[in-house]
């Protein structure tokens, strides 16, 4: 029988998603020699032969928590569900090869709706060259739930973890940040307008980039090859799914280092800047906390800077410091502000 430890209950919101994972899995010990990396990175790493390692990652998307079907087309949802998993594989410097798809669905969905969902999954599998090899379906009383597991491979010893950053390494991001979150704000605003006036037709053209980044994100499958061409091997890497500040803190805590992140170096699309002004939001704060960008954040040795400095896909946004110096944001005014994980928390009541 399980032991009853009394009535002192801890609210899971207080721990947050990653705190809860750490708390629940702290007693799990690795017993298999084939387990190279278990819980605590973008994906697990398993030794499969003398040349390759297997990369496995899984994500759960729940209606009403991760997506809203009032503005998320089912085909886009299927596509996005695949992308969020493949992004974790790319963050390990690996190449995805297979996925499994499991869904729980209520009887409000006709077969045709699920065909749309799977058409999106099929499109993503085709573009990213992965096979759908199985999964499960069951009924749901609370709406739609999608769970996808992604499997990939990497040459032995070439997986990149969160714990390899060293003092003086440079912090680098791909692409630009904050667009997906602002796309969500635009869609939420139009949803409220529609509730008041169902005959209104939203004009999303001025926000096309933002909406696309929210509804149909892409994973950075190009970055691994780009870095190989540039002869650069990151010392640590993570994908940006929960906001830049949260991901930097993950790298710093795992690597036992500090950092200085420069606000004026954070790459922002002009559409993000103008829409933030329209919504009276600070664009840097949105980039730090927004999430769902599915760009990659990594660290490189200082001597590799000349190899990447002219590349339009990569931006140096800061550097790694000694752990005792802590994690800081250097504002445009030069003020040093402690970096706090304000990224999206799936366990928080966001209502």
Secondary structure, DSSP 8 states (H G I E B T S, - for coil): ------S----HHHHHHHHHHHHHHTT-----TTEEE-SSSSSEEEE-SSSEEEEEEEEEEEBTTTB-TTTS-HHHHHHHHHHHHHHHHHTTT-EEEEEEEEEEE-TTS-HHHHHHHHHHHHHHHHHTT-EEEEEEEEE-SSS-EEEEEEEEEEETT----SS---TT-EEEEES--SHHHHHHHHHHHHHHHHHH-TT-----GGGHHHHHHHHS----TTHHHHHHHTT---SEEEEESS-HHHHHHHHHHHHT-EEEEEGGGS---HHHHHHHHHTT--HHHHHHH-----EEEEEE-GGGHHHHTT-TTEEEEEEEE-GGG-EEEE-TTS-EEE----S--TTS---
